[in-house]
Each structure stands twice: as structure tokens, then as C-alpha cells.
Amino acid sequence: MPGSINQRWVETNEGYIYSPYLQPVRNLPNTPLTAVPSGKKGFWAEVTMPFVDLDLRGAAAQAPWAKDLTNQRLMPRLYYSQVAWIDQISADSSGKNFLSLQ
């Protein structure tokens, strides 16, 4: 109804949260890939966890949205159910995988 006010609050262990600030999510961790599937230039991937932090490298780090977040000292993230095109998977010296976004 236009002009109505949402009066719904959700109780948590730490108090109440105004419901428009919430998004229902699931936590469905997947087995991490170590390489882009052979013969493919990339693939679409959906976030199946509440969020994932991004470590942007290359062209993605130069995107205006990424620079804006960096200037605000915010962590670039993808949130539950967001979909992104993955075109590269690499690992650092500790074996941690990184996905490259376009």
C-alpha cells in the first residue's frame, strides 16, 4: 500500500533489526574449483553463501565501482544469489584460490 510504513522488526541474539535491512540467505559452501573448465573461456557462478570478499586484480581492480569502494576503504564483495562471470582462477603461494571477474 503506497505510503505505508513497514513496522516489522526481527529479533536476533544481539537485539532487533529493522526488517528492510535484512535479506534472507542460505549458506551452501561448494567445493572450490582450481581451474576454469577445459575448453571454456569462462563460466557464470552464483554466490551460494551470505557473501564472498573479492580480491580484485588486473582490469577488474581498475573498474570505477572497484575504485570507489577502495577509496571508501570498503571491501569489494558479492552477496548471496549474485551471479558473476569468472574468466580465470589462480592461487597464491599459500594455495588460496582467486577468481578473476570481468
DSSP file (Angstrom, degrees, kcal/mol; ACC not computed):
  #  RESIDUE AA STRUCTURE BP1 BP2  ACC     N-H-->O    O-->H-N    N-H-->O    O-->H-N    TCO  KAPPA ALPHA  PHI   PSI    X-CA   Y-CA   Z-CA
    1    1 A M    >         0   0    0      0, 0.0     3,-1.8     0, 0.0     0, 0.0   0.000 360.0 360.0 360.0 124.9    0.0    0.0    0.0
    2    2 A P  T 3   +     0   0    0      0, 0.0     3,-0.1     0, 0.0     0, 0.0  -0.262 360.0  15.6 -58.3 138.4    1.6    3.3   -1.0
    3    3 A G  T 3  S+     0   0    0      1,-0.3     2,-0.1     0, 0.0     0, 0.0   0.396  92.1 134.1  81.2  -3.6    2.7    5.5    1.9
    4    4 A S    <   -     0   0    0     -3,-1.8     2,-0.5     1,-0.0    -1,-0.3  -0.448  51.4-130.6 -78.3 155.8    2.5    2.7    4.4
    5    5 A I        -     0   0    0     -2,-0.1     2,-0.6    -3,-0.1    -1,-0.0  -0.901  14.1-125.4-109.6 131.6    5.3    2.2    6.9
    6    6 A N        +     0   0    0     -2,-0.5    13,-0.0     1,-0.1     0, 0.0  -0.644  28.5 177.8 -74.9 119.6    7.0   -1.2    7.4
    7    7 A Q        +     0   0    0     -2,-0.6     2,-0.5    11,-0.0    -1,-0.1   0.112  35.8 123.8-109.6  20.9    6.8   -1.8   11.1
    8    8 A R        -     0   0    0      2,-0.0    11,-2.1    10,-0.0     2,-0.3  -0.716  34.3-179.8 -90.8 129.5    8.4   -5.3   11.1
    9    9 A W  E     -A   18   0A   0     -2,-0.5     2,-0.5     9,-0.2     9,-0.2  -0.922  18.2-140.4-121.8 149.6   11.4   -5.9   13.2
   10   10 A V  E     -A   17   0A   0      7,-2.8     7,-2.2    -2,-0.3     2,-0.4  -0.946  15.0-133.9-115.3 129.5   13.4   -9.2   13.5
   11   11 A E  E     +A   16   0A   0     -2,-0.5     5,-0.2     5,-0.2     2,-0.2  -0.666  29.1 173.8 -84.1 132.6   14.7  -10.4   16.8
   12   12 A T  E >   -A   15   0A   0      3,-3.5     3,-1.1    -2,-0.4     0, 0.0  -0.696  49.8 -94.7-122.3 178.5   18.3  -11.7   16.9
   13   13 A N  T 3  S+     0   0    0      1,-0.2     3,-0.1    -2,-0.2    -2,-0.0   0.731 126.5  45.9 -65.7 -21.1   20.6  -12.8   19.7
   14   14 A E  T 3  S-     0   0    0      1,-0.3     2,-0.3     0, 0.0    -1,-0.2   0.258 126.1 -81.3-107.6  11.1   22.0   -9.3   19.8
   15   15 A G  E <   -A   12   0A   0     -3,-1.1    -3,-3.5     2,-0.0     2,-0.3  -0.900  68.9 -32.0 127.1-156.7   18.8   -7.3   19.7
   16   16 A Y  E     -A   11   0A   0     -2,-0.3     2,-0.4    -5,-0.2    -5,-0.2  -0.781  42.8-161.0-108.2 148.7   16.3   -6.2   17.0
   17   17 A I  E     -A   10   0A   0     -7,-2.2    -7,-2.8    -2,-0.3     2,-0.3  -0.991  29.7-112.4-127.5 135.4   17.0   -5.3   13.4
   18   18 A Y  E >   -A    9   0A   0     -2,-0.4     3,-2.1    -9,-0.2    -9,-0.2  -0.522  31.8-130.4 -65.4 124.2   14.6   -3.3   11.1
   19   19 A S  G >  S+     0   0    0    -11,-2.1     3,-2.1    -2,-0.3    -1,-0.1   0.753 100.0  65.8 -58.5 -32.7   13.4   -5.9    8.5
   20   20 A P  G 3  S+     0   0    0      0, 0.0    -1,-0.3     0, 0.0   -11,-0.1   0.725  96.8  60.6 -62.9 -15.0   14.1   -3.8    5.3
   21   21 A Y  G <  S+     0   0    0     -3,-2.1     2,-0.3     2,-0.0    -2,-0.2   0.439  95.4  82.9 -86.4   0.4   17.8   -4.1    6.2
   22   22 A L    <   -     0   0    0     -3,-2.1    -3,-0.0    -4,-0.1     0, 0.0  -0.761  54.2-168.5-109.5 151.0   17.7   -7.9    6.0
   23   23 A Q        -     0   0    0     -2,-0.3     2,-0.2     2,-0.0    57,-0.1  -0.983  28.9-122.7-132.5 123.4   18.0  -10.3    3.1
   24   24 A P        +     0   0    0      0, 0.0     2,-0.3     0, 0.0    -2,-0.0  -0.464  43.5 170.0 -64.4 132.4   17.2  -14.0    3.6
   25   25 A V        -     0   0    0     -2,-0.2     2,-0.3    56,-0.0    23,-0.1  -0.900  26.9-142.4-138.1 166.0   20.2  -16.1    2.7
   26   26 A R        -     0   0    0     -2,-0.3     2,-0.6    23,-0.1    54,-0.0  -0.850  16.8-132.3-121.6 163.4   21.4  -19.7    2.9
   27   27 A N        +     0   0    0     -2,-0.3    22,-0.2    22,-0.2    21,-0.0  -0.873  37.0 158.2-120.3  96.3   24.9  -20.9    3.5
   28   28 A L        -     0   0    0     20,-3.5    20,-0.1    -2,-0.6    21,-0.0  -0.692  23.4-161.6-120.8  76.3   25.7  -23.6    0.9
   29   29 A P        -     0   0    0      0, 0.0     2,-0.3     0, 0.0    -2,-0.1  -0.272   8.3-154.1 -60.1 142.8   29.5  -23.8    0.6
   30   30 A N        -     0   0    0      3,-0.0     3,-0.0     1,-0.0    18,-0.0  -0.723  28.8 -92.1-111.4 163.3   30.8  -25.5   -2.6
   31   31 A T        -     0   0    0     -2,-0.3     2,-0.0     1,-0.1    -1,-0.0  -0.667  53.5-114.9 -72.0 123.0   34.0  -27.4   -3.4
   32   32 A P        -     0   0    0      0, 0.0     2,-0.2     0, 0.0    -1,-0.1  -0.326  23.7-127.5 -63.9 139.9   36.4  -24.7   -4.8
   33   33 A L        -     0   0    0      1,-0.1     3,-0.1    -2,-0.0    -3,-0.0  -0.574  12.3-161.2 -80.5 150.1   37.4  -25.0   -8.4
   34   34 A T  S    S+     0   0    0      1,-0.3     2,-0.3    -2,-0.2    -1,-0.1   0.515  73.0  15.2-107.2  -9.8   41.2  -25.0   -9.1
   35   35 A A  S    S-     0   0    0     53,-0.1    -1,-0.3    55,-0.0     3,-0.1  -0.989  84.5 -94.2-157.8 155.3   40.8  -24.1  -12.8
   36   36 A V        -     0   0    0     -2,-0.3     3,-0.1    53,-0.2     4,-0.1  -0.544  64.2 -88.8 -67.2 137.1   38.4  -22.9  -15.4
   37   37 A P    >   -     0   0    0      0, 0.0     3,-1.8     0, 0.0    -1,-0.1  -0.203  55.4 -95.4 -51.7 136.6   36.8  -26.0  -17.1
   38   38 A S  T 3  S+     0   0    0      1,-0.3     3,-0.1    -3,-0.1    -3,-0.0  -0.205 108.5  21.1 -59.9 142.6   38.8  -27.0  -20.1
   39   39 A G  T 3  S+     0   0    0      1,-0.3     2,-0.3    -3,-0.1    -1,-0.3   0.421 102.5 108.9  81.5  -1.1   37.7  -25.7  -23.4
   40   40 A K    <   -     0   0    0     -3,-1.8    -1,-0.3    -4,-0.1     3,-0.1  -0.831  60.7-151.8-109.5 146.3   35.8  -22.8  -21.8
   41   41 A K  S    S-     0   0    0     -2,-0.3     2,-0.3     1,-0.3    -1,-0.1   0.571  77.7 -47.7 -86.0 -11.1   36.7  -19.1  -21.8
   42   42 A G        -     0   0    0     -5,-0.1     2,-0.3     2,-0.0    -1,-0.3  -0.964  57.3-126.4 166.1-172.8   35.0  -18.7  -18.5
   43   43 A F  E     -B   86   0B   0     43,-2.2    43,-3.4    -2,-0.3     2,-0.3  -0.988  22.0-105.3-159.6 157.8   31.7  -19.5  -16.7
   44   44 A W  E     -B   85   0B   0     -2,-0.3     2,-0.4    41,-0.2    41,-0.2  -0.697  36.4-170.1 -85.5 140.2   28.9  -18.0  -14.7
   45   45 A A  E     -B   84   0B   0     39,-2.5    39,-2.4    -2,-0.3     2,-0.4  -0.996  11.5-148.6-134.7 140.0   29.0  -18.6  -11.0
   46   46 A E  E     -B   83   0B   0     -2,-0.4     2,-0.5    37,-0.2    37,-0.2  -0.884  23.9-118.8-107.4 137.8   26.3  -17.8   -8.4
   47   47 A V        +     0   0    0     35,-2.6    34,-2.6    -2,-0.4    35,-0.1  -0.633  30.3 178.9 -74.3 122.5   27.2  -16.9   -4.8
   48   48 A T        +     0   0    0     -2,-0.5   -20,-3.5    32,-0.2    -1,-0.1   0.120  59.1  68.8-113.5  18.5   25.7  -19.6   -2.5
   49   49 A M  S    S-     0   0    0    -22,-0.2   -22,-0.2   -21,-0.0    32,-0.1  -0.809 101.1 -94.6-125.9 168.0   27.0  -18.1    0.8
   50   50 A P  S    S-     0   0    0      0, 0.0    30,-1.9     0, 0.0     2,-0.3   0.899  99.3 -27.2 -54.2 -41.4   25.9  -14.9    2.6
   51   51 A F  E     -D   79   0C   0     28,-0.3     2,-0.4     2,-0.0    28,-0.2  -0.976  52.4-146.0-164.0 161.5   28.8  -13.1    1.0
   52   52 A V  E     -D   78   0C   0     26,-2.4    26,-2.1    -2,-0.3     2,-0.2  -0.999  22.1-129.4-132.6 134.6   32.3  -13.5   -0.5
   53   53 A D  E     -D   77   0C   0     -2,-0.4     2,-0.4    24,-0.2    24,-0.2  -0.580  24.7-137.3 -77.7 143.9   35.1  -11.0   -0.3
   54   54 A L        -     0   0    0     22,-3.1     2,-0.7    -2,-0.2    44,-0.0  -0.854  12.0-159.3-105.9 138.5   36.8  -10.1   -3.6
   55   55 A D        -     0   0    0     -2,-0.4     2,-0.3    44,-0.2     6,-0.1  -0.878  26.6-155.0-110.2  93.7   40.5   -9.7   -4.2
   56   56 A L        +     0   0    0     -2,-0.7     2,-0.3     4,-0.1    44,-0.1  -0.521  19.9 169.3 -80.6 133.9   40.4   -7.7   -7.4
   57   57 A R    >   -     0   0    0     -2,-0.3     3,-0.9    44,-0.1     4,-0.4  -0.918  45.7  -0.1-135.3 160.5   43.4   -7.8   -9.7
   58   58 A G  G >> S-     0   0    0     -2,-0.3     3,-0.8     1,-0.2     4,-0.6  -0.280 125.9  -7.5  64.3-141.0   44.0   -6.7  -13.3
   59   59 A A  G >4 S+     0   0    0      1,-0.2     3,-1.2     2,-0.2     4,-0.4   0.834 130.6  61.7 -61.9 -35.8   41.3   -4.9  -15.2
   60   60 A A  G X4 S+     0   0    0     -3,-0.9     3,-1.1    41,-0.3     6,-0.3   0.857  98.7  56.9 -61.2 -34.4   38.6   -5.5  -12.5
   61   61 A A  G <4 S+     0   0    0     -3,-0.8    -1,-0.3    -4,-0.4    -2,-0.2   0.722 104.9  53.2 -68.6 -20.6   40.6   -3.5  -10.0
   62   62 A Q  G << S+     0   0    0     -3,-1.2    -1,-0.2    -4,-0.6    -2,-0.2   0.470  80.8 117.3 -93.4  -3.0   40.5   -0.5  -12.3
   63   63 A A  S <> S-     0   0    0     -3,-1.1     4,-2.5    -4,-0.4     3,-0.4  -0.359  75.3-120.2 -64.4 143.9   36.7   -0.6  -12.7
   64   64 A P  H  > S+     0   0    0      0, 0.0     4,-2.4     0, 0.0     5,-0.2   0.875 112.8  51.8 -54.8 -40.6   35.0    2.6  -11.4
   65   65 A W  H  > S+     0   0    0      1,-0.2     4,-1.9     2,-0.2     5,-0.1   0.879 111.0  47.9 -65.8 -35.7   32.9    0.6   -8.9
   66   66 A A  H  > S+     0   0    0     -3,-0.4     4,-2.3    -6,-0.3    -1,-0.2   0.909 112.2  48.5 -70.6 -41.9   36.0   -1.1   -7.5
   67   67 A K  H  X S+     0   0    0     -4,-2.5     4,-2.7     2,-0.2    -2,-0.2   0.895 109.6  53.6 -63.6 -39.5   38.0    2.2   -7.2
   68   68 A D  H  X S+     0   0    0     -4,-2.4     4,-1.4    -5,-0.2    -2,-0.2   0.927 110.4  45.9 -62.4 -45.1   35.0    3.8   -5.5
   69   69 A L  H  <>S+     0   0    0     -4,-1.9     5,-2.9     1,-0.2    -1,-0.2   0.912 112.6  50.7 -63.1 -42.1   34.9    1.0   -2.9
   70   70 A T  H ><5S+     0   0    0     -4,-2.3     3,-1.6     1,-0.2    -2,-0.2   0.907 107.7  52.9 -62.4 -42.4   38.6    1.2   -2.4
   71   71 A N  H 3<5S+     0   0    0     -4,-2.7    -1,-0.2     1,-0.3    -2,-0.2   0.819 110.5  47.8 -62.9 -30.5   38.5    5.0   -1.9
   72   72 A Q  T 3<5S-     0   0    0     -4,-1.4    -1,-0.3    -5,-0.2    -2,-0.2   0.368 115.5-119.0 -89.1   4.6   35.9    4.5    0.8
   73   73 A R  T < 5 +     0   0    0     -3,-1.6     2,-0.3     1,-0.2    -3,-0.2   0.861  66.2 143.7  57.3  39.1   38.0    1.7    2.4
   74   74 A L      < -     0   0    0     -5,-2.9    -1,-0.2    -6,-0.1    -2,-0.1  -0.828  54.5-115.0-106.8 148.3   35.2   -0.8    1.8
   75   75 A M        -     0   0    0     -2,-0.3     2,-0.2    -3,-0.1   -20,-0.1  -0.683  29.3-121.1 -81.5 125.6   35.8   -4.5    0.9
   76   76 A P        +     0   0    0      0, 0.0   -22,-3.1     0, 0.0     2,-0.3  -0.517  46.2 173.0 -65.1 131.4   34.6   -5.4   -2.6
   77   77 A R  E     -D   53   0C   0     -2,-0.2     2,-0.4   -24,-0.2   -24,-0.2  -0.951  34.3-144.1-139.3 155.8   32.0   -8.2   -2.1
   78   78 A L  E     -D   52   0C   0    -26,-2.1   -26,-2.4    -2,-0.3     2,-0.2  -0.954  28.8-145.7-113.3 143.8   29.5  -10.3   -3.9
   79   79 A Y  E >   -D   51   0C   0     -2,-0.4     3,-2.5   -28,-0.2   -32,-0.3  -0.670  35.7 -58.9-111.8 164.6   26.4  -11.2   -1.9
   80   80 A Y  T 3  S+     0   0    0    -30,-1.9   -32,-0.2     1,-0.3    -1,-0.2  -0.046 120.9   9.0 -43.4 131.0   24.1  -14.2   -1.8
   81   81 A S  T 3  S+     0   0    0    -34,-2.6    -1,-0.3     1,-0.3     2,-0.1   0.309  91.0 135.2  76.6  -2.1   22.5  -15.1   -5.1
   82   82 A Q    <   -     0   0    0     -3,-2.5   -35,-2.6   -35,-0.1     2,-0.4  -0.471  44.7-145.6 -70.1 149.1   24.6  -12.6   -7.1
   83   83 A V  E     +B   46   0B   0    -37,-0.2     2,-0.3    -2,-0.1   -37,-0.2  -0.947  19.3 178.0-120.1 137.8   25.9  -14.0  -10.4
   84   84 A A  E     -B   45   0B   0    -39,-2.4   -39,-2.5    -2,-0.4     2,-0.6  -0.969  32.0-115.4-138.0 152.6   29.3  -13.1  -11.9
   85   85 A W  E     -B   44   0B   0     -2,-0.3    17,-1.1   -41,-0.2     2,-0.5  -0.796  29.4-158.6 -87.4 123.1   31.3  -14.2  -15.0
   86   86 A I  E     +BC  43 101B   0    -43,-3.4   -43,-2.2    -2,-0.6    15,-0.2  -0.906  21.2 166.3-104.7 124.7   34.6  -15.9  -13.9
   87   87 A D  E     +     0   0B   0     13,-2.4     2,-0.3    -2,-0.5    14,-0.1   0.452  62.9  24.9-118.6  -2.0   37.3  -16.0  -16.5
   88   88 A Q  E     - C   0 100B   0     12,-0.8    12,-3.0   -53,-0.1     2,-0.4  -0.966  52.6-163.0-160.7 143.6   40.4  -17.0  -14.6
   89   89 A I  E     + C   0  99B   0     -2,-0.3     2,-0.3    10,-0.2    10,-0.2  -0.999  21.9 164.8-127.7 129.2   41.3  -18.9  -11.4
   90   90 A S  E     - C   0  98B   0      8,-2.7     8,-3.6    -2,-0.4     2,-0.4  -0.903  23.4-138.5-137.5 167.2   44.7  -18.6   -9.8
   91   91 A A  E     - C   0  97B   0     -2,-0.3     6,-0.2     6,-0.3     2,-0.1  -0.955  11.9-134.7-128.3 146.8   46.3  -19.4   -6.5
   92   92 A D    >   -     0   0    0      4,-2.1     3,-1.9    -2,-0.4     6,-0.0  -0.249  46.7 -82.8 -86.6-175.5   48.8  -17.5   -4.3
   93   93 A S  T 3  S+     0   0    0      1,-0.3    -1,-0.1     2,-0.1    -2,-0.0   0.736 130.1  55.5 -64.8 -21.8   51.8  -19.1   -2.6
   94   94 A S  T 3  S-     0   0    0      2,-0.1    -1,-0.3     1,-0.0     3,-0.1   0.524 119.6-108.3 -86.1  -4.8   49.7  -20.4    0.3
   95   95 A G    <   +     0   0    0     -3,-1.9     2,-0.3     1,-0.3    -2,-0.1   0.461  68.3 148.6  92.6   1.2   47.4  -22.2   -2.1
   96   96 A K        -     0   0    0      1,-0.1    -4,-2.1    -5,-0.0    -1,-0.3  -0.556  44.5-127.6 -72.4 130.9   44.4  -19.9   -1.6
   97   97 A N  E     -C   91   0B   0     -2,-0.3     2,-0.4    -6,-0.2    -6,-0.3  -0.510  20.9-164.4 -81.6 145.8   42.4  -19.6   -4.9
   98   98 A F  E     -C   90   0B   0     -8,-3.6    -8,-2.7    -2,-0.2     2,-0.4  -0.995   8.0-147.6-128.6 137.1   41.4  -16.3   -6.5
   99   99 A L  E     -C   89   0B   0     -2,-0.4     2,-0.5   -10,-0.2   -44,-0.2  -0.833  11.0-139.0-102.3 141.4   38.8  -15.8   -9.1
  100  100 A S  E     -C   88   0B   0    -12,-3.0   -13,-2.4    -2,-0.4   -12,-0.8  -0.886  19.1-159.9-102.2 126.9   39.1  -13.2  -11.8
  101  101 A L  E      C   86   0B   0     -2,-0.5   -41,-0.3   -15,-0.2   -15,-0.2  -0.763 360.0 360.0-104.9 149.6   35.9  -11.3  -12.7
  102  102 A Q              0   0    0    -17,-1.1   -16,-0.1    -2,-0.3    -1,-0.1   0.350 360.0 360.0-110.2 360.0   35.1   -9.3  -15.8
